[in-house]
């Protein structure tokens, strides 16, 4: 039962973060930053998203680097 709670939590976090990152990508495109700055901003978002996904998966398998939730 504990694993189901962790998986549901992970899916919800991925959905919320996906929506946030999609809005940030759209905002960067909408602002029409000059070519090097737009690409750098997209790269920073991708690297940040990958790090967050790694931390989330490590927490899911039981090796949290950063505690994102309080265990009950």
PDB file of N, CA, C and O in Angstrom:
ATOM      1  N   UNK A   1       0.817  -1.197   0.000  1.00  0.00           N
ATOM      2  CA  UNK A   1       0.000   0.000   0.000  1.00  0.00           C
ATOM      3  C   UNK A   1       0.868   1.270   0.000  1.00  0.00           C
ATOM      4  O   UNK A   1       0.510   2.277  -0.611  1.00  0.00           O
ATOM      5  N   UNK A   2       2.014   1.204   0.696  1.00  0.00           N
ATOM      6  CA  UNK A   2       2.915   2.351   0.742  1.00  0.00           C
ATOM      7  C   UNK A   2       3.468   2.686  -0.644  1.00  0.00           C
ATOM      8  O   UNK A   2       3.617   3.857  -0.990  1.00  0.00           O
ATOM      9  N   UNK A   3       3.768   1.660  -1.429  1.00  0.00           N
ATOM     10  CA  UNK A   3       4.294   1.885  -2.782  1.00  0.00           C
ATOM     11  C   UNK A   3       3.251   2.566  -3.660  1.00  0.00           C
ATOM     12  O   UNK A   3       3.595   3.418  -4.479  1.00  0.00           O
ATOM     13  N   UNK A   4       1.988   2.203  -3.501  1.00  0.00           N
ATOM     14  CA  UNK A   4       0.920   2.826  -4.293  1.00  0.00           C
ATOM     15  C   UNK A   4       0.831   4.314  -3.963  1.00  0.00           C
ATOM     16  O   UNK A   4       0.655   5.133  -4.865  1.00  0.00           O
ATOM     17  N   UNK A   5       0.951   4.675  -2.685  1.00  0.00           N
ATOM     18  CA  UNK A   5       0.919   6.084  -2.298  1.00  0.00           C
ATOM     19  C   UNK A   5       2.085   6.843  -2.927  1.00  0.00           C
ATOM     20  O   UNK A   5       1.917   7.962  -3.412  1.00  0.00           O
ATOM     21  N   UNK A   6       3.261   6.230  -2.915  1.00  0.00           N
ATOM     22  CA  UNK A   6       4.430   6.884  -3.503  1.00  0.00           C
ATOM     23  C   UNK A   6       4.280   7.066  -5.009  1.00  0.00           C
ATOM     24  O   UNK A   6       4.646   8.108  -5.552  1.00  0.00           O
ATOM     25  N   UNK A   7       3.747   6.065  -5.675  1.00  0.00           N
ATOM     26  CA  UNK A   7       3.573   6.156  -7.135  1.00  0.00           C
ATOM     27  C   UNK A   7       2.530   7.216  -7.482  1.00  0.00           C
ATOM     28  O   UNK A   7       2.729   7.990  -8.419  1.00  0.00           O
ATOM     29  N   UNK A   8       1.428   7.262  -6.748  1.00  0.00           N
ATOM     30  CA  UNK A   8       0.394   8.274  -7.000  1.00  0.00           C
ATOM     31  C   UNK A   8       0.969   9.661  -6.761  1.00  0.00           C
ATOM     32  O   UNK A   8       0.720  10.580  -7.542  1.00  0.00           O
ATOM     33  N   UNK A   9       1.744   9.820  -5.675  1.00  0.00           N
ATOM     34  CA  UNK A   9       2.374  11.104  -5.393  1.00  0.00           C
ATOM     35  C   UNK A   9       3.325  11.501  -6.526  1.00  0.00           C
ATOM     36  O   UNK A   9       3.341  12.656  -6.952  1.00  0.00           O
ATOM     37  N   UNK A  10       4.112  10.541  -7.010  1.00  0.00           N
ATOM     38  CA  UNK A  10       5.073  10.822  -8.075  1.00  0.00           C
ATOM     39  C   UNK A  10       4.358  11.230  -9.369  1.00  0.00           C
ATOM     40  O   UNK A  10       4.801  12.145 -10.063  1.00  0.00           O
ATOM     41  N   UNK A  11       3.265  10.558  -9.687  1.00  0.00           N
ATOM     42  CA  UNK A  11       2.507  10.889 -10.904  1.00  0.00           C
ATOM     43  C   UNK A  11       1.921  12.291 -10.787  1.00  0.00           C
ATOM     44  O   UNK A  11       1.962  13.057 -11.749  1.00  0.00           O
ATOM     45  N   UNK A  12       1.381  12.637  -9.630  1.00  0.00           N
ATOM     46  CA  UNK A  12       0.822  13.979  -9.449  1.00  0.00           C
ATOM     47  C   UNK A  12       1.903  15.052  -9.554  1.00  0.00           C
ATOM     48  O   UNK A  12       1.687  16.098 -10.167  1.00  0.00           O
ATOM     49  N   UNK A  13       3.049  14.797  -8.965  1.00  0.00           N
ATOM     50  CA  UNK A  13       4.148  15.764  -9.045  1.00  0.00           C
ATOM     51  C   UNK A  13       4.611  15.929 -10.489  1.00  0.00           C
ATOM     52  O   UNK A  13       4.876  17.048 -10.927  1.00  0.00           O
ATOM     53  N   UNK A  14       4.711  14.840 -11.225  1.00  0.00           N
ATOM     54  CA  UNK A  14       5.137  14.920 -12.629  1.00  0.00           C
ATOM     55  C   UNK A  14       4.131  15.703 -13.457  1.00  0.00           C
ATOM     56  O   UNK A  14       4.524  16.489 -14.320  1.00  0.00           O
ATOM     57  N   UNK A  15       2.843  15.505 -13.213  1.00  0.00           N
ATOM     58  CA  UNK A  15       1.818  16.246 -13.963  1.00  0.00           C
ATOM     59  C   UNK A  15       1.895  17.740 -13.657  1.00  0.00           C
ATOM     60  O   UNK A  15       1.858  18.565 -14.569  1.00  0.00           O
ATOM     61  N   UNK A  16       2.002  18.083 -12.386  1.00  0.00           N
ATOM     62  CA  UNK A  16       2.058  19.502 -12.005  1.00  0.00           C
ATOM     63  C   UNK A  16       3.327  20.154 -12.539  1.00  0.00           C
ATOM     64  O   UNK A  16       3.273  21.244 -13.110  1.00  0.00           O
ATOM     65  N   UNK A  17       4.471  19.492 -12.357  1.00  0.00           N
ATOM     66  CA  UNK A  17       5.724  20.059 -12.861  1.00  0.00           C
ATOM     67  C   UNK A  17       5.741  20.124 -14.383  1.00  0.00           C
ATOM     68  O   UNK A  17       6.303  21.059 -14.954  1.00  0.00           O
ATOM     69  N   UNK A  18       5.139  19.157 -15.041  1.00  0.00           N
ATOM     70  CA  UNK A  18       5.041  19.199 -16.499  1.00  0.00           C
ATOM     71  C   UNK A  18       4.256  20.407 -16.972  1.00  0.00           C
ATOM     72  O   UNK A  18       4.638  21.059 -17.944  1.00  0.00           O
ATOM     73  N   UNK A  19       3.154  20.710 -16.287  1.00  0.00           N
ATOM     74  CA  UNK A  19       2.366  21.884 -16.647  1.00  0.00           C
ATOM     75  C   UNK A  19       3.157  23.169 -16.408  1.00  0.00           C
ATOM     76  O   UNK A  19       3.112  24.092 -17.222  1.00  0.00           O
ATOM     77  N   UNK A  20       3.876  23.224 -15.296  1.00  0.00           N
ATOM     78  CA  UNK A  20       4.677  24.421 -14.997  1.00  0.00           C
ATOM     79  C   UNK A  20       5.783  24.606 -16.031  1.00  0.00           C
ATOM     80  O   UNK A  20       5.992  25.714 -16.526  1.00  0.00           O
ATOM     81  N   UNK A  21       6.496  23.517 -16.362  1.00  0.00           N
ATOM     82  CA  UNK A  21       7.576  23.628 -17.342  1.00  0.00           C
ATOM     83  C   UNK A  21       7.032  23.941 -18.737  1.00  0.00           C
ATOM     84  O   UNK A  21       7.676  24.667 -19.494  1.00  0.00           O
ATOM     85  N   UNK A  22       5.871  23.413 -19.088  1.00  0.00           N
ATOM     86  CA  UNK A  22       5.274  23.736 -20.383  1.00  0.00           C
ATOM     87  C   UNK A  22       4.920  25.221 -20.456  1.00  0.00           C
ATOM     88  O   UNK A  22       5.130  25.861 -21.487  1.00  0.00           O
ATOM     89  N   UNK A  23       4.389  25.762 -19.372  1.00  0.00           N
ATOM     90  CA  UNK A  23       4.083  27.202 -19.359  1.00  0.00           C
ATOM     91  C   UNK A  23       5.347  28.050 -19.435  1.00  0.00           C
ATOM     92  O   UNK A  23       5.360  29.093 -20.088  1.00  0.00           O
ATOM     93  N   UNK A  24       6.409  27.604 -18.768  1.00  0.00           N
ATOM     94  CA  UNK A  24       7.668  28.354 -18.847  1.00  0.00           C
ATOM     95  C   UNK A  24       8.264  28.303 -20.260  1.00  0.00           C
ATOM     96  O   UNK A  24       8.790  29.303 -20.748  1.00  0.00           O
ATOM     97  N   UNK A  25       8.182  27.140 -20.914  1.00  0.00           N
ATOM     98  CA  UNK A  25       8.656  27.040 -22.298  1.00  0.00           C
ATOM     99  C   UNK A  25       7.853  27.973 -23.199  1.00  0.00           C
ATOM    100  O   UNK A  25       8.415  28.664 -24.049  1.00  0.00           O
ATOM    101  N   UNK A  26       6.534  27.988 -23.008  1.00  0.00           N
ATOM    102  CA  UNK A  26       5.676  28.854 -23.811  1.00  0.00           C
ATOM    103  C   UNK A  26       6.027  30.320 -23.547  1.00  0.00           C
ATOM    104  O   UNK A  26       6.079  31.126 -24.476  1.00  0.00           O
ATOM    105  N   UNK A  27       6.266  30.660 -22.284  1.00  0.00           N
ATOM    106  CA  UNK A  27       6.589  32.044 -21.939  1.00  0.00           C
ATOM    107  C   UNK A  27       7.899  32.490 -22.584  1.00  0.00           C
ATOM    108  O   UNK A  27       8.007  33.620 -23.061  1.00  0.00           O
ATOM    109  N   UNK A  28       8.884  31.611 -22.599  1.00  0.00           N
ATOM    110  CA  UNK A  28      10.161  31.952 -23.236  1.00  0.00           C
ATOM    111  C   UNK A  28       9.961  32.180 -24.730  1.00  0.00           C
ATOM    112  O   UNK A  28      10.520  33.120 -25.294  1.00  0.00           O
ATOM    113  N   UNK A  29       9.164  31.324 -25.377  1.00  0.00           N
ATOM    114  CA  UNK A  29       8.893  31.523 -26.803  1.00  0.00           C
ATOM    115  C   UNK A  29       8.089  32.794 -27.043  1.00  0.00           C
ATOM    116  O   UNK A  29       8.329  33.510 -28.016  1.00  0.00           O
ATOM    117  N   UNK A  30       7.143  33.074 -26.166  1.00  0.00           N
ATOM    118  CA  UNK A  30       6.281  34.244 -26.320  1.00  0.00           C
ATOM    119  C   UNK A  30       7.071  35.542 -26.148  1.00  0.00           C
ATOM    120  O   UNK A  30       6.797  36.537 -26.819  1.00  0.00           O
ATOM    121  N   UNK A  31       8.055  35.522 -25.243  1.00  0.00           N
ATOM    122  CA  UNK A  31       8.875  36.719 -25.029  1.00  0.00           C
ATOM    123  C   UNK A  31       9.802  37.005 -26.204  1.00  0.00           C
ATOM    124  O   UNK A  31      10.303  38.121 -26.343  1.00  0.00           O
ATOM    125  N   UNK A  32      10.029  36.016 -27.041  1.00  0.00           N
ATOM    126  CA  UNK A  32      10.876  36.158 -28.228  1.00  0.00           C
ATOM    127  C   UNK A  32      12.247  36.726 -27.861  1.00  0.00           C
ATOM    128  O   UNK A  32      12.673  37.759 -28.379  1.00  0.00           O
ATOM    129  N   UNK A  33      12.914  36.031 -26.965  1.00  0.00           N
ATOM    130  CA  UNK A  33      14.262  36.444 -26.571  1.00  0.00           C
ATOM    131  C   UNK A  33      15.209  36.309 -27.762  1.00  0.00           C
ATOM    132  O   UNK A  33      14.979  35.485 -28.647  1.00  0.00           O
ATOM    133  N   UNK A  34      16.262  37.108 -27.788  1.00  0.00           N
ATOM    134  CA  UNK A  34      17.241  36.980 -28.876  1.00  0.00           C
ATOM    135  C   UNK A  34      17.809  35.556 -28.915  1.00  0.00           C
ATOM    136  O   UNK A  34      17.826  34.874 -27.890  1.00  0.00           O
ATOM    137  N   UNK A  35      18.271  35.101 -30.079  1.00  0.00           N
ATOM    138  CA  UNK A  35      18.661  33.698 -30.272  1.00  0.00           C
ATOM    139  C   UNK A  35      19.540  33.066 -29.195  1.00  0.00           C
ATOM    140  O   UNK A  35      19.198  31.971 -28.747  1.00  0.00           O
ATOM    141  N   UNK A  36      20.629  33.657 -28.750  1.00  0.00           N
ATOM    142  CA  UNK A  36      21.401  32.885 -27.758  1.00  0.00           C
ATOM    143  C   UNK A  36      20.686  32.782 -26.414  1.00  0.00           C
ATOM    144  O   UNK A  36      20.798  31.762 -25.735  1.00  0.00           O
ATOM    145  N   UNK A  37      19.956  33.822 -26.021  1.00  0.00           N
ATOM    146  CA  UNK A  37      19.327  33.813 -24.705  1.00  0.00           C
ATOM    147  C   UNK A  37      18.128  32.865 -24.646  1.00  0.00           C
ATOM    148  O   UNK A  37      17.899  32.222 -23.621  1.00  0.00           O
ATOM    149  N   UNK A  38      17.384  32.777 -25.708  1.00  0.00           N
ATOM    150  CA  UNK A  38      16.251  31.854 -25.748  1.00  0.00           C
ATOM    151  C   UNK A  38      16.702  30.403 -25.659  1.00  0.00           C
ATOM    152  O   UNK A  38      16.103  29.595 -24.949  1.00  0.00           O
ATOM    153  N   UNK A  39      17.759  30.086 -26.384  1.00  0.00           N
ATOM    154  CA  UNK A  39      18.277  28.704 -26.345  1.00  0.00           C
ATOM    155  C   UNK A  39      18.865  28.372 -24.987  1.00  0.00           C
ATOM    156  O   UNK A  39      18.701  27.256 -24.494  1.00  0.00           O
ATOM    157  N   UNK A  40      19.548  29.329 -24.379  1.00  0.00           N
ATOM    158  CA  UNK A  40      20.111  29.109 -23.043  1.00  0.00           C
ATOM    159  C   UNK A  40      18.980  28.915 -22.030  1.00  0.00           C
ATOM    160  O   UNK A  40      19.061  28.036 -21.172  1.00  0.00           O
ATOM    161  N   UNK A  41      17.946  29.717 -22.123  1.00  0.00           N
ATOM    162  CA  UNK A  41      16.817  29.594 -21.201  1.00  0.00           C
ATOM    163  C   UNK A  41      16.138  28.230 -21.356  1.00  0.00           C
ATOM    164  O   UNK A  41      15.771  27.606 -20.361  1.00  0.00           O
ATOM    165  N   UNK A  42      15.972  27.769 -22.587  1.00  0.00           N
ATOM    166  CA  UNK A  42      15.389  26.440 -22.822  1.00  0.00           C
ATOM    167  C   UNK A  42      16.305  25.355 -22.250  1.00  0.00           C
ATOM    168  O   UNK A  42      15.826  24.391 -21.653  1.00  0.00           O
ATOM    169  N   UNK A  43      17.600  25.508 -22.429  1.00  0.00           N
ATOM    170  CA  UNK A  43      18.543  24.533 -21.890  1.00  0.00           C
ATOM    171  C   UNK A  43      18.506  24.472 -20.374  1.00  0.00           C
ATOM    172  O   UNK A  43      18.558  23.389 -19.791  1.00  0.00           O
ATOM    173  N   UNK A  44      18.415  25.624 -19.736  1.00  0.00           N
ATOM    174  CA  UNK A  44      18.338  25.666 -18.278  1.00  0.00           C
ATOM    175  C   UNK A  44      17.070  24.977 -17.791  1.00  0.00           C
ATOM    176  O   UNK A  44      17.102  24.250 -16.798  1.00  0.00           O
ATOM    177  N   UNK A  45      15.958  25.200 -18.480  1.00  0.00           N
ATOM    178  CA  UNK A  45      14.709  24.531 -18.109  1.00  0.00           C
ATOM    179  C   UNK A  45      14.810  23.014 -18.263  1.00  0.00           C
ATOM    180  O   UNK A  45      14.337  22.268 -17.406  1.00  0.00           O
ATOM    181  N   UNK A  46      15.416  22.569 -19.337  1.00  0.00           N
ATOM    182  CA  UNK A  46      15.565  21.129 -19.550  1.00  0.00           C
ATOM    183  C   UNK A  46      16.454  20.507 -18.475  1.00  0.00           C
ATOM    184  O   UNK A  46      16.121  19.458 -17.924  1.00  0.00           O
ATOM    185  N   UNK A  47      17.577  21.148 -18.180  1.00  0.00           N
ATOM    186  CA  UNK A  47      18.475  20.616 -17.144  1.00  0.00           C
ATOM    187  C   UNK A  47      17.770  20.602 -15.787  1.00  0.00           C
ATOM    188  O   UNK A  47      17.880  19.627 -15.044  1.00  0.00           O
ATOM    189  N   UNK A  48      17.060  21.657 -15.464  1.00  0.00           N
ATOM    190  CA  UNK A  48      16.312  21.703 -14.207  1.00  0.00           C
ATOM    191  C   UNK A  48      15.250  20.620 -14.132  1.00  0.00           C
ATOM    192  O   UNK A  48      15.076  19.989 -13.089  1.00  0.00           O
ATOM    193  N   UNK A  49      14.541  20.400 -15.230  1.00  0.00           N
ATOM    194  CA  UNK A  49      13.525  19.352 -15.252  1.00  0.00           C
ATOM    195  C   UNK A  49      14.111  17.970 -15.091  1.00  0.00           C
ATOM    196  O   UNK A  49      13.528  17.122 -14.415  1.00  0.00           O
ATOM    197  N   UNK A  50      15.261  17.729 -15.705  1.00  0.00           N
ATOM    198  CA  UNK A  50      15.916  16.421 -15.572  1.00  0.00           C
ATOM    199  C   UNK A  50      16.368  16.195 -14.138  1.00  0.00           C
ATOM    200  O   UNK A  50      16.194  15.100 -13.603  1.00  0.00           O
ATOM    201  N   UNK A  51      16.949  17.223 -13.501  1.00  0.00           N
ATOM    202  CA  UNK A  51      17.364  17.085 -12.105  1.00  0.00           C
ATOM    203  C   UNK A  51      16.174  16.803 -11.193  1.00  0.00           C
ATOM    204  O   UNK A  51      16.255  15.950 -10.310  1.00  0.00           O
ATOM    205  N   UNK A  52      15.086  17.506 -11.401  1.00  0.00           N
ATOM    206  CA  UNK A  52      13.893  17.280 -10.583  1.00  0.00           C
ATOM    207  C   UNK A  52      13.361  15.873 -10.796  1.00  0.00           C
ATOM    208  O   UNK A  52      12.948  15.221  -9.837  1.00  0.00           O
ATOM    209  N   UNK A  53      13.364  15.395 -12.027  1.00  0.00           N
ATOM    210  CA  UNK A  53      12.903  14.032 -12.308  1.00  0.00           C
ATOM    211  C   UNK A  53      13.816  12.998 -11.645  1.00  0.00           C
ATOM    212  O   UNK A  53      13.330  11.999 -11.116  1.00  0.00           O
ATOM    213  N   UNK A  54      15.124  13.225 -11.666  1.00  0.00           N
ATOM    214  CA  UNK A  54      16.056  12.304 -11.003  1.00  0.00           C
ATOM    215  C   UNK A  54      15.796  12.284  -9.500  1.00  0.00           C
ATOM    216  O   UNK A  54      15.742  11.210  -8.901  1.00  0.00           O
ATOM    217  N   UNK A  55      15.635  13.453  -8.881  1.00  0.00           N
ATOM    218  CA  UNK A  55      15.359  13.506  -7.447  1.00  0.00           C
ATOM    219  C   UNK A  55      14.048  12.802  -7.115  1.00  0.00           C
ATOM    220  O   UNK A  55      13.949  12.111  -6.101  1.00  0.00           O
ATOM    221  N   UNK A  56      13.040  12.979  -7.973  1.00  0.00           N
ATOM    222  CA  UNK A  56      11.747  12.337  -7.751  1.00  0.00           C
ATOM    223  C   UNK A  56      11.866  10.820  -7.833  1.00  0.00           C
ATOM    224  O   UNK A  56      11.309  10.110  -6.996  1.00  0.00           O
ATOM    225  N   UNK A  57      12.585  10.319  -8.829  1.00  0.00           N
ATOM    226  CA  UNK A  57      12.734   8.870  -8.972  1.00  0.00           C
ATOM    227  C   UNK A  57      13.589   8.278  -7.854  1.00  0.00           C
ATOM    228  O   UNK A  57      13.314   7.172  -7.387  1.00  0.00           O
ATOM    229  N   UNK A  58      14.623   9.000  -7.420  1.00  0.00           N
ATOM    230  CA  UNK A  58      15.418   8.520  -6.290  1.00  0.00           C
ATOM    231  C   UNK A  58      14.575   8.444  -5.020  1.00  0.00           C
ATOM    232  O   UNK A  58      14.716   7.504  -4.238  1.00  0.00           O
ATOM    233  N   UNK A  59      13.709   9.419  -4.813  1.00  0.00           N
ATOM    234  CA  UNK A  59      12.822   9.386  -3.658  1.00  0.00           C
ATOM    235  C   UNK A  59      11.842   8.224  -3.760  1.00  0.00           C
ATOM    236  O   UNK A  59      11.496   7.611  -2.751  1.00  0.00           O
ATOM    237  N   UNK A  60      11.401   7.923  -4.959  1.00  0.00           N
ATOM    238  CA  UNK A  60      10.441   6.834  -5.169  1.00  0.00           C
ATOM    239  C   UNK A  60      11.058   5.480  -4.838  1.00  0.00           C
ATOM    240  O   UNK A  60      10.364   4.603  -4.324  1.00  0.00           O
ATOM    241  N   UNK A  61      12.347   5.290  -5.120  1.00  0.00           N
ATOM    242  CA  UNK A  61      12.972   3.998  -4.825  1.00  0.00           C
ATOM    243  C   UNK A  61      13.578   3.942  -3.423  1.00  0.00           C
ATOM    244  O   UNK A  61      14.111   2.911  -3.015  1.00  0.00           O
ATOM    245  N   UNK A  62      13.495   5.057  -2.685  1.00  0.00           N
ATOM    246  CA  UNK A  62      13.903   5.024  -1.293  1.00  0.00           C
ATOM    247  C   UNK A  62      15.234   5.657  -0.968  1.00  0.00           C
ATOM    248  O   UNK A  62      15.738   5.476   0.141  1.00  0.00           O
ATOM    249  N   UNK A  63      15.818   6.389  -1.885  1.00  0.00           N
ATOM    250  CA  UNK A  63      17.093   7.070  -1.643  1.00  0.00           C
ATOM    251  C   UNK A  63      16.929   8.568  -1.889  1.00  0.00           C
ATOM    252  O   UNK A  63      17.463   9.094  -2.866  1.00  0.00           O
ATOM    253  N   UNK A  64      16.196   9.260  -1.014  1.00  0.00           N
ATOM    254  CA  UNK A  64      15.964  10.690  -1.266  1.00  0.00           C
ATOM    255  C   UNK A  64      17.215  11.519  -1.027  1.00  0.00           C
ATOM    256  O   UNK A  64      17.915  11.328  -0.033  1.00  0.00           O
ATOM    257  N   UNK A  65      17.488  12.425  -1.927  1.00  0.00           N
ATOM    258  CA  UNK A  65      18.575  13.385  -1.745  1.00  0.00           C
ATOM    259  C   UNK A  65      18.014  14.602  -1.008  1.00  0.00           C
ATOM    260  O   UNK A  65      18.648  15.146  -0.104  1.00  0.00           O
ATOM    261  N   UNK A  66      16.816  15.015  -1.413  1.00  0.00           N
ATOM    262  CA  UNK A  66      16.123  16.129  -0.792  1.00  0.00           C
ATOM    263  C   UNK A  66      14.730  15.639  -0.410  1.00  0.00           C
ATOM    264  O   UNK A  66      14.037  15.041  -1.234  1.00  0.00           O
ATOM    265  N   UNK A  67      14.317  15.885   0.819  1.00  0.00           N
ATOM    266  CA  UNK A  67      12.982  15.459   1.242  1.00  0.00           C
ATOM    267  C   UNK A  67      11.967  16.441   0.660  1.00  0.00           C
ATOM    268  O   UNK A  67      11.957  17.615   1.029  1.00  0.00           O
ATOM    269  N   UNK A  68      11.113  15.962  -0.251  1.00  0.00           N
ATOM    270  CA  UNK A  68      10.084  16.795  -0.859  1.00  0.00           C
ATOM    271  C   UNK A  68       8.731  16.628  -0.178  1.00  0.00           C
ATOM    272  O   UNK A  68       7.817  17.416  -0.416  1.00  0.00           O
ATOM    273  N   UNK A  69       8.602  15.641   0.641  1.00  0.00           N
ATOM    274  CA  UNK A  69       7.320  15.423   1.324  1.00  0.00           C
ATOM    275  C   UNK A  69       7.584  14.877   2.707  1.00  0.00           C
ATOM    276  O   UNK A  69       8.653  14.335   2.985  1.00  0.00           O
ATOM    277  N   UNK A  70       6.591  15.027   3.575  1.00  0.00           N
ATOM    278  CA  UNK A  70       6.709  14.554   4.943  1.00  0.00           C
ATOM    279  C   UNK A  70       6.105  13.160   5.026  1.00  0.00           C
ATOM    280  O   UNK A  70       4.942  12.967   4.673  1.00  0.00           O
ATOM    281  N   UNK A  71       6.891  12.177   5.494  1.00  0.00           N
ATOM    282  CA  UNK A  71       6.372  10.838   5.671  1.00  0.00           C
ATOM    283  C   UNK A  71       5.512  10.786   6.923  1.00  0.00           C
ATOM    284  O   UNK A  71       5.824  11.413   7.936  1.00  0.00           O
ATOM    285  N   UNK A  72       4.446  10.044   6.839  1.00  0.00           N
ATOM    286  CA  UNK A  72       3.539   9.913   7.982  1.00  0.00           C
ATOM    287  C   UNK A  72       3.771   8.621   8.699  1.00  0.00           C
ATOM    288  O   UNK A  72       3.099   8.336   9.690  1.00  0.00           O
TER     289      UNK A  72
END
